[in-house]
């Protein structure tokens, strides 16, 4: 094969590869609980909630509405109960605290924040969108939002449209 012919072949192969990628590629790269959302899902969420969702690898607790970047602590709260991604994994926050809420082992920063409002003990807990919490399989022990208000903390609730960095996230308008 001559060099000209080889160059033409490589150029044609590159063109086909790029065209295939563009035809089958997605504009958004948003992963939630290990599952990539379709462009249609991302667009629908952005339109419904009037926000821009940045590409990234996120975790989301459907029961509470808490979210963060994979490997990290809670960054903010959005509407709970959205059908996004796969199931929440125990190790999604790289936690090593022994404190598990709704199946996610909390990151050290999450536990430090909780310790500002109440004593925190290792164990498996559930929590709902109203802030009620208890041991898995048990009754309500307390309400995190009420404890936070009593301790002088401000409630960063489930309907907040801002995360801890001030960026707009999915939430009520």
LUMDRENTOR-545669 format. One record per atom (N, C-alpha, C): residue in three letters; x, y, z. Coordinates in steps of 0.1 Angstrom, whole numbers, padded with zeros to 4 digits, always signed. Atoms other than C-alpha are relative to their C-alpha. Example, Ala and Ser with C-alpha at 12.3 -4.5 7.8 and 13.67 -1.06 7.14 Angstrom:
% LUMDRENTOR-545669
ALA+0009-0012+0000
ALA+0123-0045+0078
ALA+0009+0012+0000
SER-0009-0011+0000
SER+0137-0011+0071
SER-0008+0011+0008
END
This chain:
% LUMDRENTOR-545669
UNK+0009-0012+0000
UNK+0000+0000+0000
UNK+0009+0012+0000
UNK-0008-0012+0001
UNK+0014+0034-0010
UNK-0003+0009+0012
UNK+0002-0010-0011
UNK+0018+0062+0016
UNK-0013+0008-0003
UNK+0012-0008+0003
UNK-0009+0082-0002
UNK-0013-0008+0002
UNK+0012+0009-0002
UNK-0033+0053-0002
UNK-0002-0002+0015
UNK+0001+0002-0014
UNK-0026+0046+0034
UNK-0006+0012+0007
UNK+0005-0013-0006
UNK-0031+0083+0044
UNK-0015+0002-0003
UNK+0014-0001+0004
UNK-0064+0083+0024
UNK-0009-0010+0009
UNK+0007+0010-0008
UNK-0075+0051+0042
UNK-0002+0004+0014
UNK+0001-0005-0014
UNK-0067+0065+0076
UNK-0009+0012+0002
UNK+0008-0012-0001
UNK-0084+0098+0069
UNK-0015-0005-0001
UNK+0014+0005+0001
UNK-0116+0079+0058
UNK-0004-0007+0013
UNK+0004+0008-0013
UNK-0115+0056+0089
UNK-0002+0010+0011
UNK+0002-0010-0010
UNK-0111+0087+0111
UNK-0013+0007-0002
UNK+0013-0007+0003
UNK-0140+0104+0094
UNK-0012-0009+0004
UNK+0011+0010-0004
UNK-0162+0073+0099
UNK-0001-0001+0015
UNK+0000+0001-0014
UNK-0152+0070+0135
UNK-0006+0012+0007
UNK+0005-0012-0006
UNK-0159+0106+0143
UNK-0015+0002-0003
UNK+0014-0001+0003
UNK-0192+0105+0125
UNK-0009-0009+0008
UNK+0007+0010-0009
UNK-0202+0074+0144
UNK-0001+0005+0014
UNK+0000-0005-0014
UNK-0193+0090+0177
UNK-0010+0011+0001
UNK+0010-0011-0001
UNK-0213+0121+0169
UNK-0014-0005-0001
UNK+0014+0005+0002
UNK-0243+0101+0157
UNK-0005-0007+0013
UNK+0004+0008-0011
UNK-0243+0078+0188
UNK+0004+0006+0013
UNK-0004-0006-0013
UNK-0227+0101+0214
UNK-0011+0008+0006
UNK+0009-0008-0007
UNK-0245+0120+0240
UNK+0006+0014+0003
UNK-0005-0013-0003
UNK-0242+0157+0247
UNK+0003+0002+0015
UNK-0002-0001-0014
UNK-0244+0152+0284
UNK+0007-0013+0006
UNK-0006+0011-0007
UNK-0223+0130+0307
UNK-0003+0001+0015
UNK+0005-0001-0014
UNK-0243+0129+0339
UNK-0003-0014+0005
UNK+0001+0014-0006
UNK-0240+0097+0360
UNK-0006+0002+0014
UNK+0006-0001-0013
UNK-0262+0092+0390
UNK-0001-0014+0006
UNK+0000+0013-0006
UNK-0256+0062+0413
UNK+0004-0011-0010
UNK-0006+0010+0009
UNK-0235+0045+0386
UNK-0007-0002-0013
UNK+0008+0001+0013
UNK-0261+0049+0358
UNK+0001+0013-0007
UNK-0001-0012+0008
UNK-0256+0074+0330
UNK-0014+0004-0004
UNK+0013-0005+0004
UNK-0287+0095+0324
UNK+0000+0003-0015
UNK+0001-0004+0014
UNK-0299+0100+0288
UNK+0000+0015-0001
UNK+0002-0015+0003
UNK-0298+0134+0272
UNK-0014+0004+0002
UNK+0014-0003-0002
UNK-0336+0133+0273
UNK-0003+0002+0015
UNK+0002-0002-0015
UNK-0336+0128+0311
UNK+0006+0013+0005
UNK-0007-0012-0005
UNK-0311+0155+0317
UNK-0007+0013-0005
UNK+0007-0012+0005
UNK-0329+0180+0294
UNK-0014+0001+0007
UNK+0013+0000-0007
UNK-0363+0171+0310
UNK+0002+0006+0014
UNK-0002-0006-0013
UNK-0349+0178+0345
UNK+0004+0014+0000
UNK-0004-0014+0001
UNK-0333+0210+0334
UNK-0012+0009-0003
UNK+0012-0008+0003
UNK-0365+0223+0319
UNK-0010+0000+0011
UNK+0010+0001-0010
UNK-0387+0211+0347
UNK+0004+0008+0012
UNK-0004-0007-0012
UNK-0366+0227+0375
UNK+0007+0013-0003
UNK-0006-0013+0003
UNK-0351+0256+0356
UNK+0015+0001+0004
UNK-0014+0000-0004
UNK-0315+0246+0363
UNK+0009-0006-0011
UNK-0009+0006+0009
UNK-0284+0236+0345
UNK+0007-0011+0008
UNK-0006+0011-0007
UNK-0271+0202+0354
UNK+0014-0003-0007
UNK-0014+0001+0006
UNK-0233+0200+0349
UNK+0004-0015-0001
UNK-0005+0014+0001
UNK-0216+0168+0337
UNK+0007-0004+0012
UNK-0007+0005-0012
UNK-0204+0147+0366
UNK-0005-0013+0004
UNK+0003+0013-0005
UNK-0205+0115+0385
UNK-0006+0003+0015
UNK+0007-0004-0012
UNK-0231+0120+0413
UNK-0005-0012+0008
UNK+0009+0010-0007
UNK-0248+0100+0441
UNK-0012+0008+0004
UNK+0013-0006-0004
UNK-0284+0107+0451
UNK-0007-0009+0009
UNK+0008+0007-0010
UNK-0304+0096+0481
UNK-0014+0003-0003
UNK+0014-0003+0004
UNK-0340+0093+0468
UNK-0009+0003+0012
UNK+0008-0001-0012
UNK-0354+0091+0503
UNK+0000+0013+0006
UNK-0002-0013-0007
UNK-0340+0123+0516
UNK+0002+0012-0010
UNK-0003-0010+0010
UNK-0330+0142+0484
UNK+0014+0005+0001
UNK-0014-0004-0001
UNK-0294+0145+0495
UNK+0008-0004-0012
UNK-0008+0004+0012
UNK-0268+0145+0467
UNK+0015+0005+0003
UNK-0014-0004+0000
UNK-0230+0148+0462
UNK+0007-0006-0011
UNK-0008+0006+0011
UNK-0202+0138+0439
UNK+0005-0013+0005
UNK-0004+0013-0004
UNK-0192+0102+0439
UNK+0014+0001+0007
UNK-0012+0000-0008
UNK-0165+0097+0466
UNK+0000+0011+0010
UNK+0000-0011-0009
UNK-0175+0128+0486
UNK-0012+0001+0009
UNK+0011-0003-0009
UNK-0199+0142+0512
UNK-0012+0006-0006
UNK+0012-0007+0005
UNK-0233+0157+0509
UNK+0003+0014-0004
UNK-0002-0013+0005
UNK-0232+0188+0488
UNK-0013+0008+0001
UNK+0013-0008-0001
UNK-0269+0198+0489
UNK-0011-0010+0000
UNK+0013+0007+0000
UNK-0305+0187+0488
UNK-0008+0004-0012
UNK+0009-0002+0011
UNK-0329+0184+0459
UNK-0013-0007+0004
UNK+0013+0007-0001
UNK-0364+0171+0455
UNK+0002-0015+0003
UNK-0001+0014-0002
UNK-0366+0136+0470
UNK-0009-0008-0009
UNK+0009+0009+0007
UNK-0381+0107+0452
UNK+0001+0000-0015
UNK-0002+0000+0015
UNK-0368+0114+0417
UNK+0005-0014-0004
UNK-0004+0013+0005
UNK-0363+0083+0396
UNK+0013+0002-0008
UNK-0013-0003+0006
UNK-0326+0089+0389
UNK+0010-0011+0002
UNK-0011+0009-0001
UNK-0299+0064+0382
UNK-0003-0013+0007
UNK+0001+0013-0007
UNK-0293+0031+0401
UNK-0002+0002+0015
UNK+0002-0001-0014
UNK-0296+0022+0437
UNK+0012+0006+0007
UNK-0010-0007-0008
UNK-0276+0041+0463
UNK+0009-0011+0006
UNK-0010+0011-0005
UNK-0244+0021+0472
UNK+0006+0005+0014
UNK-0006-0002-0013
UNK-0229+0018+0507
UNK+0013+0008-0002
UNK-0014-0006+0001
UNK-0194+0029+0494
UNK+0000+0013-0009
UNK+0000-0011+0009
UNK-0205+0058+0472
UNK+0007+0013+0004
UNK-0006-0012-0006
UNK-0191+0085+0495
UNK+0014-0003+0005
UNK-0013+0004-0006
UNK-0159+0066+0504
UNK+0001+0002+0015
UNK+0000-0002-0015
UNK-0170+0068+0540
UNK+0006-0011+0007
UNK-0006+0010-0008
UNK-0152+0050+0567
UNK-0004+0002+0015
UNK+0004-0005-0013
UNK-0172+0063+0596
UNK-0009-0011+0008
UNK+0009+0009-0007
UNK-0195+0033+0604
UNK-0014+0006+0002
UNK+0013-0007-0001
UNK-0225+0057+0602
UNK-0006-0002-0014
UNK+0007+0003+0013
UNK-0249+0045+0575
UNK-0014+0005+0001
UNK+0014-0006+0001
UNK-0280+0065+0565
UNK-0005-0004-0014
UNK+0007+0004+0013
UNK-0304+0050+0539
UNK+0009-0008-0009
UNK-0009+0008+0008
UNK-0277+0026+0528
UNK+0013+0006-0004
UNK-0012-0007+0004
UNK-0249+0051+0523
UNK+0009+0002+0013
UNK-0009-0003-0011
UNK-0219+0051+0547
UNK+0005+0015-0001
UNK-0003-0015+0001
UNK-0214+0088+0555
UNK+0015+0002+0000
UNK-0014-0005+0001
UNK-0182+0106+0546
UNK+0003+0007+0014
UNK-0004-0006-0012
UNK-0163+0121+0575
UNK-0005+0014+0002
UNK+0005-0013-0001
UNK-0174+0156+0567
UNK-0015+0000+0003
UNK+0014+0001-0004
UNK-0211+0145+0569
UNK-0001-0002+0015
UNK+0001+0003-0014
UNK-0205+0131+0603
UNK+0004+0012+0009
UNK-0004-0013-0007
UNK-0187+0163+0614
UNK-0011+0010+0001
UNK+0012-0009+0001
UNK-0217+0183+0603
UNK-0011-0004+0010
UNK+0010+0005-0009
UNK-0241+0161+0622
UNK+0004+0002+0015
UNK-0005-0002-0013
UNK-0219+0163+0653
UNK-0002+0014+0006
UNK+0002-0014-0004
UNK-0225+0200+0654
UNK-0014+0002+0006
UNK+0014-0001-0005
UNK-0262+0193+0662
UNK-0004-0011+0010
UNK+0003+0011-0009
UNK-0262+0160+0680
UNK+0011-0010+0001
UNK-0010+0011-0001
UNK-0241+0131+0692
UNK-0003-0010-0011
UNK+0002+0010+0011
UNK-0235+0106+0664
UNK+0007-0013+0004
UNK-0005+0013-0003
UNK-0231+0069+0669
UNK+0001-0009-0012
UNK-0001+0009+0012
UNK-0220+0042+0645
UNK-0013-0008+0000
UNK+0012+0008+0001
UNK-0249+0022+0632
UNK-0007+0003-0014
UNK+0008-0001+0012
UNK-0275+0018+0604
UNK-0013+0007+0003
UNK+0011-0008-0003
UNK-0301+0045+0603
UNK-0008+0002-0013
UNK+0008-0005+0011
UNK-0330+0056+0581
UNK-0003+0015+0002
UNK+0004-0014-0001
UNK-0340+0092+0574
UNK-0009+0003-0011
UNK+0009-0004+0010
UNK-0369+0107+0555
UNK+0002+0014-0004
UNK-0001-0013+0005
UNK-0374+0139+0536
UNK-0004+0011+0010
UNK+0004-0009-0011
UNK-0390+0155+0567
UNK+0010+0002+0011
UNK-0011-0001-0010
UNK-0358+0151+0587
UNK-0002-0011+0011
UNK+0002+0010-0010
UNK-0372+0122+0608
UNK+0010-0011-0002
UNK-0010+0010+0001
UNK-0346+0095+0616
UNK-0002-0010+0011
UNK+0000+0011-0011
UNK-0342+0062+0635
UNK+0009-0011-0005
UNK-0008+0012+0004
UNK-0324+0029+0635
UNK-0008-0008-0010
UNK+0007+0008+0011
UNK-0331+0007+0605
UNK-0009-0010+0007
UNK+0010+0009-0005
UNK-0362-0013+0613
UNK-0007+0005+0013
UNK+0005-0005-0012
UNK-0370+0009+0643
UNK-0009+0013-0002
UNK+0009-0012+0001
UNK-0393+0039+0651
UNK+0009+0013-0001
UNK-0006-0013+0000
UNK-0385+0076+0649
UNK+0008+0002+0013
UNK-0008-0004-0012
UNK-0357+0087+0673
UNK-0001+0015+0001
UNK+0000-0014-0001
UNK-0358+0123+0664
UNK-0002+0006-0014
UNK+0001-0007+0013
UNK-0360+0150+0637
UNK+0012+0009-0001
UNK-0013-0007+0002
UNK-0327+0164+0624
UNK-0003+0015-0003
UNK+0003-0015+0003
UNK-0343+0197+0611
UNK-0003+0007+0013
UNK+0003-0006-0013
UNK-0357+0204+0646
UNK+0012+0001+0009
UNK-0012+0000-0008
UNK-0325+0195+0663
UNK+0010+0011-0005
UNK-0008-0010+0006
UNK-0306+0218+0639
UNK-0005+0014+0004
UNK+0005-0013-0004
UNK-0329+0247+0646
UNK+0002+0003+0014
UNK-0002-0003-0014
UNK-0326+0243+0683
UNK+0014+0003+0004
UNK-0015-0003-0002
UNK-0288+0243+0681
UNK+0005+0012-0007
UNK-0004-0013+0007
UNK-0288+0275+0661
UNK+0004-0002-0014
UNK-0003+0002+0014
UNK-0281+0259+0628
UNK-0011+0003-0009
UNK+0011-0003+0010
UNK-0300+0269+0597
UNK-0003-0013-0007
UNK+0005+0012+0007
UNK-0321+0243+0580
UNK+0004+0001-0015
UNK-0003+0001+0014
UNK-0307+0234+0546
UNK-0009-0011-0005
UNK+0010+0010+0002
UNK-0338+0216+0537
UNK-0001-0006-0014
UNK+0001+0007+0012
UNK-0350+0194+0510
UNK-0005+0008-0012
UNK+0005-0008+0011
UNK-0366+0221+0489
UNK+0010+0012-0003
UNK-0010-0010+0003
UNK-0335+0243+0489
UNK+0004-0001-0015
UNK-0005-0001+0014
UNK-0325+0255+0454
UNK+0015+0003-0001
UNK-0014-0003-0001
UNK-0290+0262+0465
UNK+0008-0011+0007
UNK-0008+0010-0007
UNK-0262+0238+0475
UNK+0009+0008+0010
UNK-0009-0006-0010
UNK-0235+0245+0501
UNK+0010+0010-0006
UNK-0009-0009+0006
UNK-0214+0263+0475
UNK-0007+0012-0006
UNK+0007-0011+0006
UNK-0242+0287+0464
UNK-0005-0002-0014
UNK+0004+0003+0014
UNK-0248+0271+0430
UNK-0014-0006+0001
UNK+0014+0004+0002
UNK-0284+0265+0419
UNK+0000-0015-0003
UNK+0002+0014+0003
UNK-0294+0228+0420
UNK-0015-0003-0002
UNK+0014+0003+0002
UNK-0326+0210+0413
UNK-0008+0002+0013
UNK+0008-0003-0011
UNK-0353+0221+0436
UNK-0013+0007-0004
UNK+0011-0009+0003
UNK-0385+0241+0439
UNK+0004+0013-0005
UNK-0004-0013+0006
UNK-0386+0274+0421
UNK-0003+0011+0011
END
